[in-house]
């Protein structure tokens, strides 16, 4: 061992200038490491557990256990590293599984194994998986991104720079133009302070890359509390373009891709705002690469809404794309019925057959036929109305030979099982900081000013957009102008219908209207036909828009000629009723006369109401099924009725209701058209006619020619039994026994189908216990959640009959109390007079109803919210908080109506710890150097040198003391005495002691030892150099070794142990800083031993260069093995603290590693740097005589006494044993805690109220 160390020393001395260069390099690397190491409060320890969360809704606990929990457990438990598995299963949130493992394992590798196990468990999910996510992101069209941005105001701000870089240039340009044209349009559904935080503070914090997430907590002032000193926050909204909030990192990526862009300023906003952006009103279709994977499998991601549907409580739409870029995976719950496949349903029902019971009529009728067949095979119970809807769909297909156009509907929540998420916890999850945001201004004045400003900006923007659109239209070929009523229809449908050319393209029907019509598009003729003869579900639309006759009469001849010339199917497709409503000028047109002559006027009997469900199927949109003549369009009547009877299949009973509704007039019409009608009609069909109809047919010659009297009586008897057996009980409203009320205005019928409710009389707005909406106000508020509903709402509320409202209030006085401010603005004055006074006052004030919160928060007496910021795991605590604090200070300064302050933050403690270790380490180094200087000194100090040194020391320490006191004068009010008392105690004592020492050096009459200045410098270098080596090891060496050893540790216990000694990341935290502080006093030991032995060798050698080199080599060689052993013992003492396992082991490992790296560094310095510096700085002639050390004069007599007799030896050993046990006693008396008290400057008072106390009383 000595031989190896001797070679190292010899090389160091031989290449001493290279050694000095290495010293400088290590010092530089150490400083770099100090500045780059993340500064944290605690070590970044990941707890040895992984939580698997699978969210469900509506399922029972047993179902979640059967479908999710047990199947996940079976896979995860097979992972060798998992030592324990715990789970919680409830119907409220789903499955929560906690997988435990030992400390020290590679958590990332283990999580990959757990994710693989989770992926092996089949669940009803949809997914996109690719190795080239950037390519798929590049395929996204502008309308998809713009639509997502219109649905989620934070979407574009949440996209990472990498995602922005992956989007194609056109998409980037349109997205930026969308932002440029947007300002912060605030919602009225939350209070002003909440809106401020959510729309102003949170988005800007999101732009800081190191911020992982933000949580907003706290509540509002309760109603009916009058406190002049407490103010509600104003509505503060910037009217600047949202583009200006884009983060610099994103802008640096996108700006070079748009010609003419450089700085993010108003000029850039103006340039991008000039680009026209069409915001889709319906979800755009995703690119083919997203709809179908490379193998041709459908992903079930069809429209942009599918990307919104897979958002979870922890993932936003922007986060979905960010994660897709990083992982190449998008996995989410099924969304709508078109996501169901035969395989999906079969596998789900194999796991739990009861899942079929959750499908309701709207889902069953929207399913594909093969999927529906699988569901029906599960023998679920279907109510008669659903059976009829399914029967109508099936019969429409058999009659027309066309498949149904199935508009997808949302799946039941029970089938929307979210993909399991892996959640881990570490000390990095401690919040970075918590801020309070409180109101200090006049809410009414600020709110009104903002509203007026926004209105002006909106009007100006609207005018600019109108001008742009107008100028754009002028360059195109517009058709003649359409009536205003048709333009209004276009507004309701979210499309432009102001000129005839707008009718040449198919009119896209948005949800939920398309679900009622059964079509996604309308032609010009179909639109006019719809106005004249609307389906029952939209029967009120004509009244809502005015008289259909007036609307058709307003169409000019130019429009008709334009449409006829450009669409040859237009006139032939019009219903006769449309021709009759044209004005005289239109009817005089030759093309109209010719088309009208060719139109066949249907005078046949109308089919009964029972046929309406069948007639409403999409197949009959262009071939109506409203009269007996319409039925003949699909074949002769007998064949059609026989086909219905034969093809009703599993839904028998519906055909009975169809046949039994046929009147004698309809049957006689069939006979007129088909004399052999009864001969061709199956007898089984006749048994399903109404008995009274059969009795009346006994007088018809055509009927009795086929059936005699006895046969007819048999038919009547059978019909009575069949019709009675298949009758459906009444489905009248039963609002807890409330009688039928006055009629509602007909506009309510228009939305009845949307809500699957009967909305024709006032009692229908009195909600039962099983209703989705608690009261009428909640239903009305829901209208404003989408543009189409918001368009209908003014007509619904504006025409409400007074007697209907009075009836509702009489039976449910609080029915309208939940109306929002926006809804109240649409309620007419005559209705407002009937509503409670509180509602009238709220309408005047424009305020919303107070929604109680679970907690209320105030700061300094004002309403406030708490904003808690979390950083990413790899972010630096100090620098991240500095960026967050700077942003919050800017927001605070920008608005005088709010105050932002700090509640809690880690940064100051980390900074204090860093400053503390630097300060304490420096002081420790100073004291160590002083002690070394004292104990290495020997001989006699000459008087001249002593006085000069004393004078310099006195001036220096006195000056430092004066500067220290002067730095506190401002805080002490220029009182020198108070400033002296407030100054740092340790530094104050150090400077005073130094000054006193200088006086002693100057005035002491006797001899003083000659200070060993050079030897002290040699040893003092080892302190900072060892610390720099330790920092270099922490920042550079440990991660590099981790990457090197990690592949070897997968199946090797030895390398797995070694890997723990080289963590992937070490940070500056209380443990590593404590380790470095402890090491400061230890790193000089090796150097002192080496230097002392070099002293001894130099004292007995010749004064030649060769002899000096040999003495230094010999002095180092003699003690190298000893100091190596001492260093190794110290390492063995400290390092096992982090290898004990468990949380304590993981917590103390950074401490042990910091000490170990410093001690290893001190040994390297002792056998390399110290010999080189000794050779360069020490001279033999200056060496004191051996034994001529003043310490020996005091130490040797004590040592002689301790060894002089058995009694003295016993005394020394007794004192040692007594000291040991006394130390153990003191140790046992100390309190135990995982972490020490950090001395947080706050006092918390908790008051517990009796159970059941209301929040208002508590406040």
Residue pairs with C-beta under 8 A, 6 or more apart in sequence:
1 1120
1 1121
1 1124
2 1117
2 1120
2 1121
5 1116
5 1117
5 1120
5 1121
5 1124
5 1167
6 1113
6 1116
6 1117
6 1120
8 1167
8 1168
9 1113
9 1116
9 1117
9 1120
9 1167
9 1168
9 1171
10 1113
12 19
12 1167
12 1168
12 1169
12 1171
12 1172
13 1109
13 1112
13 1113
13 1171
13 1172
13 1175
16 1172
16 1175
16 1176
19 1168
19 1169
19 1172
20 1172
23 1021
23 1025
23 1169
26 1025
26 1028
26 1029
26 1032
27 1024
27 1025
27 1028
29 1028
29 1031
29 1032
29 1036
30 1024
30 1027
30 1028
30 1029
30 1030
30 1031
30 1032
31 1028
32 1035
33 1028
33 1031
33 1032
33 1034
33 1035
33 1036
34 1031
34 1068
36 1035
37 1031
37 1034
37 1035
37 1066
37 1067
37 1068
38 44
38 874
38 875
38 876
38 877
38 1065
38 1067
38 1068
39 876
39 877
39 878
39 879
39 910
39 911
39 914
39 1067
39 1068
39 1069
40 427
40 428
40 877
40 906
40 910
40 1067
40 1068
40 1069
41 427
41 430
41 877
41 906
41 909
41 910
41 913
41 1069
41 1070
42 427
42 430
42 1069
42 1070
42 1071
42 1147
43 427
43 1067
43 1069
43 1071
43 1072
43 1146
43 1147
43 1149
43 1150
44 426
44 427
44 428
44 873
44 1065
44 1067
45 426
45 427
45 1143
45 1146
45 1147
46 107
46 424
46 425
46 426
47 424
47 425
47 426
47 1143
48 100
48 101
48 102
48 103
48 105
48 107
49 98
49 99
49 100
49 101
49 424
49 425
50 98
50 99
50 101
50 107
50 110
50 111
50 114
50 422
50 423
50 424
51 96
51 97
51 98
51 99
51 422
51 423
51 424
51 425
52 72
52 76
52 95
52 96
52 97
52 98
52 99
52 114
52 118
52 420
52 421
52 422
52 423
53 93
53 94
53 95
53 96
53 97
53 420
53 421
53 423
54 68
54 69
54 72
54 94
54 95
54 97
54 123
54 417
54 418
54 419
54 420
54 421
55 93
55 94
55 312
55 313
55 417
55 418
56 64
56 67
56 68
56 91
56 93
56 94
56 95
56 414
56 417
56 418
57 94
57 413
57 414
57 416
58 91
58 358
58 412
58 413
58 414
59 67
59 91
59 94
59 414
60 91
61 89
61 90
61 91
63 91
63 352
63 354
63 355
63 414
64 89
64 90
64 91
64 94
64 95
65 89
65 95
66 351
66 352
67 123
67 348
67 351
67 352
67 355
67 417
68 89
68 94
68 95
68 123
68 417
68 420
69 87
69 89
69 95
69 97
71 121
71 351
72 95
72 97
72 117
72 118
72 121
72 420
73 85
73 87
73 97
75 117
75 118
75 120
75 121
76 82
76 85
76 97
76 99
76 114
76 117
76 118
77 85
78 117
79 99
79 110
79 113
79 114
79 117
81 101
81 102
81 105
81 110
81 113
82 99
82 100
82 101
82 114
83 100
83 101
83 102
84 99
84 100
85 97
85 98
85 99
85 100
86 97
86 98
86 100
87 95
87 96
87 97
87 98
88 95
88 96
88 97
89 95
89 96
94 417
94 418
95 420
99 114
101 107
101 110
102 1141
103 1141
103 1142
103 1143
103 1145
103 1146
104 1056
104 1060
104 1141
104 1145
104 1146
106 1046
106 1049
106 1059
107 424
109 1050
111 422
111 424
114 422
115 422
118 420
118 422
121 420
122 347
123 417
123 419
123 420
124 333
124 334
124 344
124 347
124 348
124 415
124 417
125 331
125 332
125 333
125 334
125 417
125 419
126 299
126 300
126 301
126 306
126 310
126 331
126 332
126 333
126 334
126 335
126 339
127 299
127 329
127 330
127 331
127 332
128 136
128 290
128 293
128 299
128 301
128 324
128 329
128 330
128 331
129 293
129 328
129 329
130 136
130 293
130 294
130 328
131 328
132 328
133 166
133 324
133 325
133 326
133 327
133 328
134 166
134 325
135 289
136 287
136 289
136 290
136 324
137 163
137 166
137 167
137 321
137 324
137 325
138 166
138 167
138 168
139 168
139 287
139 288
139 289
139 290
140 167
140 168
140 171
140 286
140 287
140 290
141 171
141 284
141 287
142 170
142 171
142 173
142 174
142 175
143 174
143 278
143 280
143 284
143 304
144 171
144 284
144 286
144 287
144 304
145 156
145 167
145 171
145 174
145 175
146 174
146 175
146 178
146 277
146 278
146 279
146 280
147 279
147 280
147 283
147 284
147 304
148 155
148 304
148 307
148 308
148 317
149 155
149 156
149 175
149 178
149 179
150 178
150 279
150 280
151 308
151 317
152 308
152 316
152 317
152 318
153 199
153 203
154 202
154 203
154 206
154 316
154 318
155 316
155 317
155 318
156 175
156 178
156 179
156 246
156 318
157 203
157 206
157 207
157 245
157 246
157 247
157 318
158 206
158 316
158 317
158 318
158 319
158 322
159 250
159 318
159 321
159 322
160 322
160 325
161 247
161 249
161 250
161 252
161 253
162 322
162 325
162 326
163 321
163 322
163 325
164 172
164 250
164 253
164 254
165 253
166 325
167 175
169 257
169 258
172 254
172 257
172 258
173 257
173 258
173 272
173 275
174 275
174 277
176 243
176 246
176 254
176 258
176 272
177 272
177 273
177 275
177 276
177 277
178 277
178 279
179 241
179 242
179 243
179 246
179 272
180 241
180 242
180 243
180 268
180 269
180 270
180 272
180 273
180 275
181 241
181 272
181 273
181 277
181 461
181 465
182 241
182 242
182 243
183 237
183 238
183 239
183 240
183 241
183 242
183 454
183 457
183 461
184 199
184 200
184 237
184 238
184 239
184 242
185 454
185 458
186 195
186 199
186 235
186 237
186 454
187 195
188 820
188 821
188 822
188 848
189 820
189 848
190 198
191 220
191 232
191 233
191 848
192 232
192 233
192 234
192 235
192 236
192 439
192 443
192 446
192 447
193 220
193 232
193 233
193 437
193 438
193 439
193 863
193 864
193 865
193 898
194 216
194 220
194 865
195 235
195 237
196 233
196 235
196 236
196 237
196 437
196 898
197 216
197 437
197 865
197 867
198 216
199 237
200 236
200 237
200 238
200 891
201 437
201 867
201 888
201 891
202 214
202 216
202 867
203 245
204 245
204 887
204 891
205 211
205 214
205 867
205 869
205 884
205 887
206 214
207 245
207 246
207 247
207 250
208 247
208 880
208 883
208 884
208 887
209 247
209 249
209 872
210 871
210 872
210 875
210 876
210 879
210 880
210 883
211 432
211 869
211 870
211 871
211 872
211 875
211 880
211 884
212 870
212 871
212 872
212 873
212 875
213 870
214 867
214 868
214 869
214 870
215 867
215 868
215 870
216 865
216 866
216 867
216 868
217 855
217 857
217 865
217 866
217 868
218 855
218 856
218 857
218 864
218 865
218 866
219 853
219 854
219 855
219 856
219 857
220 232
220 850
220 853
220 856
220 863
221 230
221 232
221 856
221 858
221 863
222 850
222 852
222 856
222 1255
222 1256
222 1259
223 850
224 1256
225 1259
227 861
229 861
230 858
230 861
230 862
230 863
231 439
231 440
231 441
231 442
231 443
231 862
231 863
232 439
232 443
232 863
233 437
233 438
233 439
233 441
233 443
233 863
233 897
233 898
234 439
234 441
234 442
234 443
234 445
234 446
234 447
234 450
234 897
234 898
235 443
235 446
235 447
235 450
235 451
236 446
236 450
236 895
236 897
236 898
237 450
237 453
237 454
239 453
239 454
239 457
241 266
241 269
241 273
243 264
243 268
243 269
243 272
244 264
244 265
244 266
244 269
246 254
246 264
248 264
251 264
254 261
255 261
255 262
255 264
255 268
258 272
260 271
261 268
261 271
261 272
262 268
276 468
276 469
276 472
280 304
281 494
281 495
281 510
281 787
282 494
282 508
282 510
282 511
283 303
283 304
283 305
283 306
284 303
284 304
285 291
285 302
285 303
286 301
286 302
286 303
286 304
286 306
286 307
290 299
290 301
291 298
291 299
291 301
291 302
292 298
292 299
293 299
298 341
300 306
300 334
300 335
300 338
300 339
301 307
301 330
302 338
305 335
306 332
306 335
307 317
307 320
307 321
307 330
308 317
309 332
309 333
309 335
309 336
310 320
310 330
310 331
310 332
310 333
310 335
311 317
311 320
312 418
312 421
314 421
315 323
320 330
320 332
323 329
323 330
324 330
331 419
332 418
332 419
333 416
333 417
333 418
333 419
334 340
334 344
334 411
334 415
334 416
335 410
335 411
335 416
336 366
336 408
336 409
336 410
336 411
337 363
337 366
337 367
337 371
337 406
337 408
337 409
337 411
338 366
338 368
338 406
338 408
339 408
339 411
340 367
340 368
340 371
340 411
341 371
342 370
342 371
342 374
345 371
345 374
345 375
346 374
348 355
348 415
349 355
349 356
349 374
349 375
349 378
353 378
355 414
355 415
356 375
356 378
356 380
357 380
357 381
358 412
358 414
358 415
359 367
359 375
359 380
359 412
360 386
360 412
361 383
361 385
361 386
361 389
362 409
362 756
363 409
363 411
363 412
364 372
364 375
364 382
364 386
364 389
364 390
365 386
365 389
365 390
365 393
365 406
366 406
366 407
366 408
366 409
367 375
367 406
368 406
369 397
369 403
372 390
376 382
376 650
382 390
384 653
384 728
384 729
385 728
385 731
387 651
387 653
387 654
388 613
388 651
388 653
388 654
388 657
388 728
389 613
390 651
391 648
391 651
391 653
391 654
391 655
392 613
392 614
392 616
392 617
392 654
393 404
393 617
394 647
394 648
394 649
394 651
395 614
395 644
395 647
395 648
395 654
395 655
396 402
396 404
396 614
396 617
396 618
396 619
396 620
397 403
397 404
397 619
398 643
398 644
398 647
399 619
399 634
399 640
399 643
399 644
400 619
400 620
400 623
400 634
402 619
404 617
404 618
404 619
405 518
405 519
405 520
405 618
405 619
407 511
407 514
407 515
407 518
407 520
409 515
426 873
428 871
428 873
429 870
430 906
431 868
431 869
431 870
431 904
431 906
432 869
432 870
432 871
432 877
432 880
432 881
432 884
432 905
432 906
432 907
433 868
433 869
433 881
433 884
433 885
433 902
433 903
433 904
433 905
433 906
433 907
434 866
434 867
434 868
434 869
434 902
434 903
434 904
434 905
435 866
435 867
435 868
435 869
435 888
435 900
435 901
435 902
435 903
436 857
436 859
436 864
436 865
436 866
436 867
436 899
436 900
436 901
436 902
436 903
437 864
437 865
437 866
437 867
437 898
437 899
437 900
438 858
438 859
438 860
438 862
438 863
438 864
438 865
438 898
438 899
438 900
438 901
439 862
439 863
439 864
439 897
439 898
439 899
440 862
440 896
440 897
440 898
440 899
441 896
441 897
441 898
442 897
446 897
476 501
477 501
478 499
478 500
478 501
479 499
479 500
479 501
479 502
479 503
479 504
479 559
479 562
479 563
479 566
480 499
480 500
480 556
480 558
480 559
480 562
481 498
481 499
481 500
481 556
481 559
482 497
482 498
482 499
482 500
482 502
482 503
482 555
482 559
483 551
483 554
483 555
484 554
485 545
485 546
485 550
485 551
485 554
486 497
486 527
486 551
486 555
487 497
487 498
488 545
489 497
489 527
489 531
489 545
490 496
490 497
490 498
490 502
490 507
491 791
492 788
492 791
492 792
493 507
493 508
493 509
493 510
493 513
493 788
494 510
494 787
494 788
495 502
495 507
495 508
496 502
497 503
497 507
500 558
500 559
500 562
500 563
501 562
501 566
503 523
503 524
503 527
503 563
503 567
504 524
504 563
504 566
504 567
506 521
506 522
506 523
507 521
507 522
507 523
507 527
508 520
508 521
509 517
509 519
509 520
509 521
509 522
510 788
512 753
512 754
512 788
513 538
513 788
514 520
515 753
516 535
516 537
516 538
516 753
516 754
517 530
517 535
517 537
517 538
517 618
517 621
518 616
518 617
518 618
518 621
519 618
519 621
522 530
523 567
523 569
523 570
523 573
524 563
524 567
524 570
525 567
525 569
525 570
525 571
525 573
525 574
526 573
526 621
526 622
528 552
528 574
528 578
529 573
529 574
529 575
529 578
530 538
531 541
531 542
531 545
531 548
531 551
531 552
532 548
532 552
532 575
532 577
532 578
532 581
533 575
533 577
533 624
533 626
534 541
534 542
535 616
536 612
536 616
537 616
537 749
537 752
537 753
538 750
538 753
539 746
539 749
539 750
540 746
540 747
540 748
540 749
540 750
541 750
542 548
542 551
543 746
543 747
544 746
544 747
544 750
544 792
544 795
545 551
548 581
549 581
552 578
552 581
552 582
553 581
553 582
553 583
554 583
555 582
555 583
555 586
556 585
556 586
557 585
557 586
557 589
560 571
560 582
560 586
560 589
560 591
560 592
561 589
561 591
563 570
563 571
564 570
564 571
564 591
571 591
571 592
571 595
572 595
572 598
573 622
574 595
574 599
575 599
576 596
576 599
576 600
576 601
576 602
579 587
579 592
579 595
579 596
579 599
582 592
586 592
587 593
587 596
602 627
602 629
602 630
603 629
604 627
604 628
604 629
604 630
604 669
605 627
605 628
605 663
605 665
605 666
605 669
606 626
606 627
606 628
607 615
607 625
607 626
607 627
607 628
607 630
607 631
607 666
608 661
608 662
608 663
608 666
609 661
610 657
610 658
610 660
610 661
611 625
611 658
611 661
614 620
614 625
614 658
615 624
615 625
615 626
623 630
623 633
623 634
624 630
625 631
628 637
628 666
628 669
628 670
629 669
631 637
631 640
632 640
632 670
632 673
634 640
635 643
636 673
636 674
636 677
636 680
637 670
637 673
637 674
637 677
638 670
638 674
638 676
638 677
638 678
638 680
638 681
639 680
641 659
641 681
641 682
641 685
642 680
642 681
642 682
642 685
644 655
644 658
644 659
645 655
645 659
645 682
645 684
645 685
645 688
648 654
648 655
652 726
653 726
655 688
656 688
656 722
656 723
656 726
657 726
657 728
659 685
659 688
659 689
660 688
660 689
660 690
660 693
660 719
660 723
661 690
662 689
662 690
662 693
663 693
664 693
664 696
664 697
664 700
667 677
667 693
667 697
668 700
670 677
671 677
671 678
671 700
671 702
674 680
675 702
677 702
678 686
678 702
678 703
678 705
678 706
678 707
679 706
683 715
686 694
686 707
686 715
686 719
687 715
687 718
687 719
687 722
688 719
688 722
688 723
689 715
689 719
690 719
690 723
691 716
691 719
691 720
691 723
694 712
694 715
694 716
694 719
695 716
697 703
697 712
698 704
698 709
698 712
703 712
704 712
707 715
733 740
733 758
733 761
733 763
733 764
734 768
735 763
735 764
735 766
735 767
735 768
736 766
736 768
736 769
738 763
738 766
738 811
739 763
740 761
740 763
741 761
741 762
741 763
741 764
741 766
741 804
741 807
741 808
741 811
742 761
742 762
742 801
742 803
742 804
742 807
743 760
743 761
743 762
743 801
743 804
744 759
744 760
744 761
744 762
744 764
744 765
744 800
744 801
744 804
745 796
745 799
745 800
745 801
745 804
747 792
747 795
747 796
747 799
748 759
748 760
748 764
748 796
749 759
749 760
750 792
751 759
751 783
751 789
751 792
751 796
752 758
752 759
752 760
754 789
755 779
757 764
758 764
759 765
761 804
762 801
762 803
762 804
762 805
762 807
762 808
763 807
763 811
765 776
765 779
765 804
765 808
765 815
766 776
766 808
766 811
766 812
766 815
767 773
767 774
767 775
767 776
767 779
773 779
773 782
774 818
775 812
775 814
775 815
775 816
775 817
775 818
776 808
776 812
776 815
776 816
777 815
777 816
777 817
777 818
777 819
777 823
778 818
780 793
780 796
780 797
780 816
780 819
780 823
781 818
781 819
781 820
781 823
782 789
783 789
783 790
783 792
783 793
783 796
783 823
784 790
784 793
784 820
784 822
784 823
793 823
793 826
794 826
797 823
797 826
797 827
797 828
797 831
798 826
798 828
800 827
800 828
800 831
802 830
802 831
802 834
805 831
805 834
805 835
806 834
808 815
808 816
809 815
809 816
809 834
809 835
813 836
816 835
816 836
816 839
817 836
817 838
817 839
817 849
818 849
819 827
819 839
819 849
820 848
820 849
821 842
821 843
821 846
821 847
821 848
824 832
824 839
824 842
824 843
825 843
825 846
827 835
827 843
832 839
832 840
832 843
833 840
842 848
842 849
852 1255
853 1255
854 1255
856 1255
856 1259
857 863
857 864
857 865
857 866
858 864
859 899
859 901
860 899
862 899
866 903
869 884
871 877
871 880
874 1065
877 906
877 907
877 910
878 907
878 910
878 911
878 914
881 905
881 906
881 907
882 907
885 902
885 905
885 907
888 900
889 900
891 898
891 900
892 898
892 899
892 900
904 1240
909 1238
910 1068
910 1069
913 1068
913 1069
913 1070
913 1073
914 1068
914 1073
916 1073
917 1073
917 1074
917 1076
917 1077
920 1077
920 1080
921 1027
921 1076
921 1077
921 1080
923 986
923 990
924 1077
924 1080
924 1081
925 1020
925 1023
925 1024
925 1080
926 990
928 1020
928 1023
928 1080
928 1081
928 1084
929 1016
929 1019
929 1020
929 1023
932 1015
932 1016
932 1019
932 1020
932 1084
932 1088
933 1011
933 1012
933 1013
933 1016
935 1189
935 1191
936 1012
936 1015
936 1016
936 1019
936 1091
936 1092
936 1095
936 1189
937 1009
937 1010
937 1011
937 1012
937 1189
937 1190
938 1009
938 1010
938 1012
938 1184
938 1185
938 1188
938 1189
938 1190
939 1009
939 1010
939 1184
939 1185
939 1188
940 1007
940 1008
940 1009
940 1010
941 1007
941 1008
941 1009
941 1010
941 1011
942 1010
946 1001
946 1002
946 1008
947 1001
947 1002
949 1001
949 1011
950 998
950 999
950 1000
950 1001
950 1002
951 998
951 1002
952 998
953 994
953 995
953 997
953 998
953 1001
954 995
954 998
954 999
954 1002
956 994
956 998
957 991
957 992
957 994
957 995
957 998
958 991
958 995
960 987
960 991
960 994
961 988
961 991
961 992
961 995
964 983
964 984
964 987
964 988
964 991
965 976
965 979
965 980
965 983
966 979
967 983
968 978
968 979
968 980
968 982
968 983
969 975
969 976
969 979
971 979
971 982
972 978
972 979
972 981
972 982
980 988
1001 1008
1009 1189
1009 1190
1010 1184
1014 1177
1014 1178
1014 1182
1015 1091
1015 1095
1015 1174
1015 1177
1015 1178
1017 1173
1017 1177
1018 1087
1018 1091
1018 1170
1018 1173
1018 1174
1018 1177
1018 1178
1019 1084
1019 1087
1019 1088
1019 1091
1019 1170
1020 1084
1021 1165
1021 1169
1021 1170
1021 1173
1022 1083
1022 1084
1022 1086
1022 1087
1022 1162
1022 1165
1022 1166
1022 1169
1022 1170
1023 1080
1023 1083
1023 1084
1025 1161
1025 1165
1025 1169
1026 1079
1026 1083
1026 1158
1026 1159
1026 1161
1026 1162
1026 1165
1027 1076
1027 1079
1027 1080
1027 1083
1027 1158
1027 1161
1028 1161
1029 1157
1029 1158
1029 1160
1029 1161
1029 1164
1029 1165
1030 1076
1030 1079
1030 1154
1030 1157
1030 1158
1030 1161
1033 1157
1033 1160
1033 1161
1034 1066
1034 1072
1034 1153
1034 1154
1034 1157
1035 1066
1037 1062
1038 1062
1038 1063
1038 1064
1038 1066
1038 1153
1039 1062
1039 1063
1039 1064
1039 1065
1041 1062
1042 1059
1042 1062
1042 1063
1042 1064
1043 1064
1045 1055
1045 1058
1045 1059
1045 1062
1046 1059
1048 1055
1049 1055
1049 1056
1049 1058
1049 1059
1060 1138
1060 1139
1060 1149
1061 1135
1061 1153
1063 1149
1063 1150
1063 1153
1066 1072
1066 1150
1066 1153
1066 1154
1067 1150
1069 1150
1071 1147
1071 1148
1071 1150
1071 1151
1071 1154
1072 1150
1072 1151
1072 1153
1072 1154
1073 1154
1074 1151
1074 1154
1075 1134
1075 1150
1075 1151
1075 1152
1075 1153
1075 1154
1075 1155
1075 1158
1076 1154
1076 1155
1076 1158
1078 1134
1078 1155
1079 1154
1079 1155
1079 1158
1079 1159
1079 1162
1082 1130
1082 1155
1082 1158
1082 1159
1082 1162
1083 1158
1083 1159
1083 1161
1083 1162
1083 1165
1084 1162
1085 1123
1085 1126
1085 1162
1086 1123
1086 1126
1086 1127
1086 1162
1086 1163
1086 1165
1086 1166
1087 1162
1087 1165
1087 1166
1087 1170
1089 1119
1089 1122
1089 1123
1089 1126
1089 1166
1090 1115
1090 1116
1090 1119
1090 1120
1090 1123
1090 1166
1090 1167
1090 1170
1090 1171
1091 1170
1091 1174
1093 1115
1093 1116
1093 1118
1093 1119
1094 1111
1094 1112
1094 1115
1094 1116
1094 1170
1094 1171
1094 1174
1094 1178
1095 1115
1095 1183
1096 1115
1096 1186
1097 1111
1097 1112
1097 1114
1097 1115
1097 1118
1098 1108
1098 1111
1098 1112
1098 1115
1098 1178
1098 1180
1098 1183
1099 1183
1099 1184
1099 1185
1099 1186
1100 1111
1100 1186
1101 1107
1101 1108
1101 1110
1101 1111
1101 1180
1102 1180
1103 1180
1103 1181
1108 1175
1108 1180
1109 1175
1112 1171
1112 1174
1112 1175
1113 1171
1115 1171
1116 1166
1116 1167
1116 1170
1116 1171
1120 1167
1123 1163
1123 1166
1123 1167
1124 1163
1127 1159
1127 1160
1127 1162
1127 1163
1130 1155
1130 1159
1131 1155
1131 1156
1131 1159
1131 1160
1134 1151
1134 1152
1134 1155
1134 1156
1134 1159
1135 1152
1135 1153
1135 1155
1135 1156
1136 1152
1137 1145
1137 1148
1137 1149
1137 1151
1137 1152
1138 1145
1138 1146
1138 1148
1138 1149
1138 1150
1138 1151
1138 1152
1138 1153
1139 1145
1139 1149
1139 1152
1140 1148
1201 1208
1202 1208
1202 1209
1202 1212
1203 1209
1249 1257
1249 1258
